[in-house]
Each structure stands twice: as structure tokens, then as C-alpha cells.
Amino acid sequence: MNATSSDAAAQAGPAAPGSIVLLTTSHRVAPGLLSWPAWQALRGADQVLCADGAHPQLPYLREAGIAVDETSPGAQELVDACAGGRTVVVVATGEGEPRLTDGLARLAGSGRVHMPELELLPASYDLPGARLLDLVQVMDRIRVECPWSSRQTHEGLAKYGIEEAYELVEAIEEGDRDELREELGDVLLQVVFHSRIAEEGRPEDGAEPFSIDDVAAGIVTKLIHRHPHVFGDETATTPEEVKEHWLRTKAEEKRRTSVTEGIPLGQPGLALAAKLASRARTAGLEVELPRGEGVGYELLAVAARAEAEGVDPEAALRAAARAYRDAIRAREGSPALDG
């Protein structure tokens, strides 16, 4: 639908029903950043209405010379305002004007009203990742107003990060897509929560505050730097070449003196052993496994062999443990054996 000017409305005659444009905007996009069709509709309208006098778009519309009437007409009033071929643009509030749209639907359904043309015109769109802004805003409010969340520290939340990571791994291994989506959200919450706490800093410790934007900026910079075959002039056609780029740029960044630096010793034992074996193999170091008595050395050898064969020993053991769990449950449900 093209916006109709006042002259065109006069030519159309009093019987012309006109048109209603419901203009929606996203609160996740900066006010005033509207699409070109939206600006065309606003400038070509005979009247622009908005029920919310505090709508964030109003100052920008008025600055652009758009006259906006702060009013909330009913459905019949709005239809009457369009008589004679007039175009009325309604700048929707955050709720999307459900009362008005329901009223218009009832009038249209009655068959007794010559209805104007109705158009829903999105004036701004959410970009991918826009809902992350909602999460940041919600976390800000919770941090201030929730008696529990407002008292949390990095140290106090650490155990939840570990728990959520394990629950995410379990969802992946179980192949449950709904659970995977939920657990990813729980892990994301930990990142946002810690970042929000870090904004406050610790003056007594001399700690500089940082925000979720700083966290995101850091990982963006890292990803770009470690993918020169995507963002730079280098080439990589195989996963092995990509890994080579990654390890080389990582080594340049970290300037480590040992391939074992940066490996968290607090991770599960099999994962730790496999990671050490992977670092040594990738660096071309031929290191004989230490020999000793006991199951620990046996597990170390198994983990190193699994890593060399491209098997994640932790995942393999978990899969075997799940099979063992199922066997236990099956046995629990079986009739008792005689004797």
C-alpha cells in the first residue's frame, strides 16, 4: 500500500475507505533508526497517532518534522478518521496495540463496515543476537533487586558454572534438542551473571571492572586473529590446516614457555591426561609415559592411547557408564533369581 496524500484523498471522494498503517518498532534497535518504507509512510500520512506519550520514537519523529497526535482512538474512531481516502499511521506501543487490532478485527468480521486497507509495517527489525540485549537488561535488574542475586560473587557462582557445563554435555550426549537449548541458556546465564558482577569491580583488590561488552569484544578479537584464513590473507582447506593456524596464533599470543601452560589441572583426570598427551603430540614431543604401579598409571596409558586414536576418553567412559547404568536398571526390574 502506498501512503495517500491529502490531495489524492480529496480526489478519492467521501466514500473511499482510506487506509490504516500499524507501524511497529523494536526496542532493541536505537530509536530513530527506521526503515525507508516506514519514513515514507510517516511523511505521506494524513495523520500519525501514538497512544504512548513517552514512546521512545516520538522525539525523533518530531525532530524529523512528523506531527504526532498523542491519542488512543477506538477501532470505530480510527475507521472514521480514514474516511475520504485518508491514511492514518498508528505508531504501535510495545504491546503492539492488541485492543485496537482486536476491535478492527471485530468490525471487519461484522460485514457492516466498509473497512480501510490495513497494513502492518515493521519499521525496525531485530538483528541476530538482539535477544541477548534482553538478557543483559534482565540481569541488570535482577542484580539490583533480587536479594539472592545481588549478594553473589564470582567465587560463590563457580560451582554452578561447573554444574551447568556438565548438564550441557549430558544434553549433547543424550541428543535431546529441547534440553540442549535450555542448557545452553543456563551456560549463557553464567557468562552474563559473572560479567555483570565484574562491572562493579573490586576497588579493595585493585580489580578493574569490565562488562559483557568487554567479554564479547575480547572473544571477537581472538576469533578474528585466530582465523587468518577467514579474515586475513592466509588459506586453509582442511581442518588440520585450520588447527595449525589456531595453534600458531595462540602460541604467539600467549608466549608460553611450555606446552603444558594453560591446561587446567582441576579438570577430570581422563580429560587432563588426554589434553597433556594432545599437547605433547601436537608439539612433536616424544615423551615416554611415566611407569608406575596402580590403576592411575594404567588409566594414563589408556587416555593417551585414546587421544592418539582420536577418541575422547571422557566421552567414551561416560558412554560406557550410561550403558552400565542401563544394565543396572534392567537388573533392578528383573525378577529375583532363585538361590
C-alpha positions in Angstrom: 0.0 0.0 0.0 1.3 3.4 -0.9 0.6 6.3 1.5 -2.1 8.5 0.1 -1.6 12.3 0.2 -4.3 14.8 1.2 -4.8 15.8 -2.5 -5.3 12.2 -3.5 -7.7 11.7 -0.6 -9.8 14.6 -1.8 -10.0 13.2 -5.4 -11.0 9.8 -4.0 -14.3 11.2 -2.6 -16.0 10.8 0.7 -16.9 7.1 0.0 -13.2 6.0 -0.1 -12.4 3.9 3.0 -8.7 5.1 3.2 -6.0 3.1 4.9 -4.6 2.3 8.4 -0.9 1.6 8.8 0.2 0.0 12.1 3.8 0.9 12.5 5.8 -1.4 14.8 9.3 -0.9 16.1 11.8 -3.0 18.0 13.0 -1.7 21.4 16.3 -3.5 20.7 17.1 -1.1 17.9 18.1 2.5 18.7 15.2 4.9 18.4 15.1 6.9 15.2 16.6 4.1 13.1 13.6 3.3 10.9 13.3 1.7 7.6 12.9 3.7 4.4 9.3 2.4 3.8 8.5 3.5 7.4 9.7 7.1 6.8 7.8 7.2 3.5 4.6 6.1 5.3 5.1 8.6 8.0 5.7 11.5 5.7 2.8 10.6 3.4 0.2 10.1 6.1 -2.6 12.4 6.7 -2.4 11.8 10.4 0.1 10.0 12.7 -1.2 8.7 16.1 0.5 7.2 19.2 -1.1 6.2 22.4 2.1 6.4 24.4 3.3 9.9 25.0 6.6 8.5 26.3 7.2 6.3 23.3 11.0 6.4 22.6 10.4 7.1 18.9 8.4 10.3 19.3 11.3 12.8 19.9 13.0 11.5 16.7 9.8 11.7 14.6 9.1 15.2 15.8 12.7 16.2 15.1 12.2 14.9 11.6 9.1 17.2 11.2 6.5 14.5 11.7 3.4 15.7 13.7 2.3 13.1 16.1 -1.1 13.2 18.0 -0.9 11.6 21.4 -4.2 9.8 21.4 -5.6 6.3 21.6 -8.7 6.0 19.4 -11.0 3.1 19.4 -11.5 0.9 16.3 -14.6 2.7 15.0 -13.0 6.1 15.6 -9.9 5.1 13.6 -12.0 3.8 10.8 -13.9 7.1 10.8 -10.6 9.0 10.7 -9.8 7.3 7.4 -13.0 8.3 5.7 -12.5 10.1 2.4 -9.4 8.1 1.5 -7.2 9.4 4.3 -4.2 7.4 5.6 -3.7 7.2 9.3 -0.4 5.8 10.7 -0.5 4.3 14.2 2.8 4.1 15.9 2.4 0.9 18.0 3.4 0.7 21.6 5.5 -2.1 23.0 2.4 -4.3 23.4 1.5 -4.0 19.7 -2.0 -2.4 20.2 -3.9 -5.6 20.8 -7.1 -3.7 21.9 -7.1 -1.8 18.7 -6.3 -4.7 16.4 -8.9 -6.9 18.1 -11.5 -4.1 17.6 -10.7 -3.7 14.0 -11.0 -7.5 13.5 -14.4 -7.4 15.1 -15.5 -4.6 12.8 -14.2 -6.4 9.7 -15.9 -9.6 10.8 -19.2 -7.9 11.2 -19.6 -7.2 7.5 -21.4 -4.0 8.2 -18.4 -1.6 7.9 -16.6 -0.6 4.8 -13.1 -1.2 6.2 -10.0 0.8 5.3 -7.0 -1.1 3.9 -5.0 -2.5 6.8 -1.2 -2.8 6.7 1.3 -4.0 9.3 4.6 -2.2 8.6 7.6 -3.2 10.7 9.7 0.0 10.9 12.7 -1.7 12.5 13.8 -5.3 12.8 15.8 -7.3 15.3 19.2 -8.3 14.1 20.5 -11.8 15.0 21.5 -11.8 18.7 19.1 -9.0 19.5 17.5 -11.0 22.3 20.9 -11.0 24.1 20.2 -7.4 24.9 17.0 -8.5 26.8 19.1 -10.9 28.8 21.6 -8.2 29.7 18.7 -5.9 30.8 17.0 -8.6 32.8 20.3 -9.5 34.5 20.9 -5.8 35.4 17.6 -5.6 37.1 18.0 -9.0 38.9 21.4 -8.0 40.2 19.9 -4.8 41.7 16.6 -6.0 43.0 16.9 -9.7 43.9 18.1 -10.4 47.5 20.0 -13.5 46.5 21.5 -12.5 43.1 22.6 -9.1 44.5 24.9 -10.9 47.0 26.5 -13.4 44.7 30.3 -13.3 43.9 32.4 -15.0 41.3 33.6 -17.5 43.9 30.1 -18.3 45.0 28.9 -18.9 41.5 31.8 -21.1 40.4 30.2 -24.4 41.3 27.1 -23.5 39.2 29.3 -23.0 36.2 30.7 -26.5 36.5 27.3 -28.0 37.1 25.8 -26.2 34.1 28.7 -27.3 31.8 28.2 -30.9 32.8 24.5 -30.7 32.2 25.1 -29.2 28.8 27.5 -32.1 27.9 24.8 -34.6 29.1 22.2 -32.9 26.9 24.5 -33.2 23.9 25.3 -36.8 24.5 21.6 -37.7 25.1 20.7 -36.0 21.8 17.8 -34.0 23.4 17.4 -30.9 21.4 15.0 -29.2 23.8 17.2 -29.9 26.7 20.2 -28.7 24.7 18.6 -25.3 24.1 17.7 -25.0 27.8 21.2 -25.9 29.0 22.9 -23.6 26.5 20.7 -20.8 28.1 21.9 -21.8 31.5 25.5 -21.7 30.5 24.9 -18.3 28.8 23.4 -17.1 32.1 26.6 -17.9 33.9 28.6 -15.8 31.4 26.2 -12.8 31.7 26.0 -13.1 35.5 29.7 -13.1 36.0 30.1 -10.2 33.6 27.5 -8.2 35.5 29.3 -8.8 38.8 32.6 -7.8 37.2 31.1 -4.5 36.2 31.1 -3.5 39.8 34.8 -4.2 40.2 36.7 -4.7 43.5 38.3 -1.5 44.5 39.7 -3.1 47.6 41.6 -5.6 45.4 42.5 -3.1 42.8 40.4 -5.0 40.2 39.4 -3.1 37.2 35.7 -3.5 36.3 34.7 -5.0 32.9 31.3 -5.6 31.2 29.7 -8.2 29.0 30.6 -5.9 26.1 34.3 -6.2 27.0 33.9 -10.0 27.2 32.3 -10.1 23.8 34.9 -7.7 22.3 37.7 -9.9 23.6 36.4 -13.1 22.1 35.6 -11.4 18.8 39.2 -10.1 18.6 40.5 -13.6 19.4 38.4 -15.3 16.8 39.4 -12.9 14.1 43.1 -13.2 14.9 43.0 -16.9 15.1 41.2 -17.3 11.7 43.6 -15.6 9.3 42.2 -17.9 6.6 38.8 -16.3 7.0 39.6 -12.7 7.9 43.1 -12.4 6.5 45.3 -13.4 3.6 46.2 -17.0 4.6 44.5 -20.1 3.2 43.3 -23.3 4.8 41.4 -26.0 3.0 41.5 -28.8 5.6 40.6 -29.0 9.4 44.3 -29.8 10.0 45.4 -26.5 8.4 42.8 -24.6 10.4 44.1 -26.2 13.6 47.7 -25.3 12.6 46.7 -21.6 12.2 44.9 -21.7 15.5 47.8 -23.2 17.5 50.4 -20.9 15.9 48.5 -17.7 16.6 47.6 -18.9 20.1 51.3 -19.5 20.8 52.1 -16.0 19.5 49.5 -14.5 21.8 50.3 -16.4 24.9 54.1 -16.5 24.6 54.2 -19.7 26.7 57.4 -21.5 27.7 55.8 -24.9 28.0 53.0 -26.7 26.0 51.5 -27.6 29.4 50.8 -24.0 30.3 47.1 -23.1 30.3 45.9 -26.7 30.9 43.6 -26.6 34.0 44.7 -29.3 36.4 41.3 -29.2 38.1 39.5 -30.9 35.2 38.5 -34.6 35.3 41.5 -37.0 35.3 40.9 -38.7 31.9 40.4 -35.3 30.2 43.5 -33.9 31.8 45.6 -36.9 30.7 44.3 -36.7 27.2 44.9 -33.0 27.0 48.5 -33.4 28.1 49.0 -36.2 25.5 47.4 -34.0 22.8 49.7 -31.0 23.6 52.8 -33.2 23.5 51.8 -34.9 20.3 50.9 -31.6 18.5 54.2 -30.1 19.6 56.1 -33.1 18.1 57.4 -34.1 21.5 58.1 -37.8 22.0 57.7 -38.2 25.7 57.6 -41.7 27.2 54.7 -42.2 29.6 55.8 -42.5 33.2 55.6 -46.0 34.6 54.4 -47.0 38.0 52.2 -49.3 39.9 48.4 -48.8 40.3 45.4 -48.0 38.3 46.3 -44.3 37.8 49.2 -45.2 35.5 47.0 -47.7 33.7 44.4 -45.0 33.1 47.0 -42.6 32.0 48.1 -45.1 29.3 44.5 -45.7 28.2 43.8 -42.0 28.0 47.0 -41.4 25.9 46.1 -44.2 23.6 42.6 -43.0 23.2 43.8 -39.5 22.3 46.2 -40.8 19.8 43.3 -42.7 18.1 41.1 -39.6 18.0 38.8 -40.8 20.8 37.7 -38.6 23.7 38.3 -40.8 26.7 36.0 -38.9 29.0 33.1 -39.2 26.4 33.9 -42.8 25.9 33.9 -43.6 29.6 30.6 -41.7 30.0 29.0 -43.7 27.2 30.2 -46.9 28.8 28.9 -45.7 32.2 25.5 -45.0 30.7 25.4 -48.5 29.3 26.3 -49.8 32.8 23.6 -47.6 34.3 21.0 -49.1 31.9 22.1 -52.6 32.8 21.7 -51.9 36.5 18.2 -50.5 35.9 17.3 -53.5 33.8 18.6 -55.8 36.5 16.6 -53.9 39.2 13.4 -54.5 37.2 14.1 -58.2 36.6 12.5 -61.0 38.7 14.8 -62.1 41.6 17.0 -65.1 40.7 16.4 -68.4 42.5 19.0 -69.4 45.0 
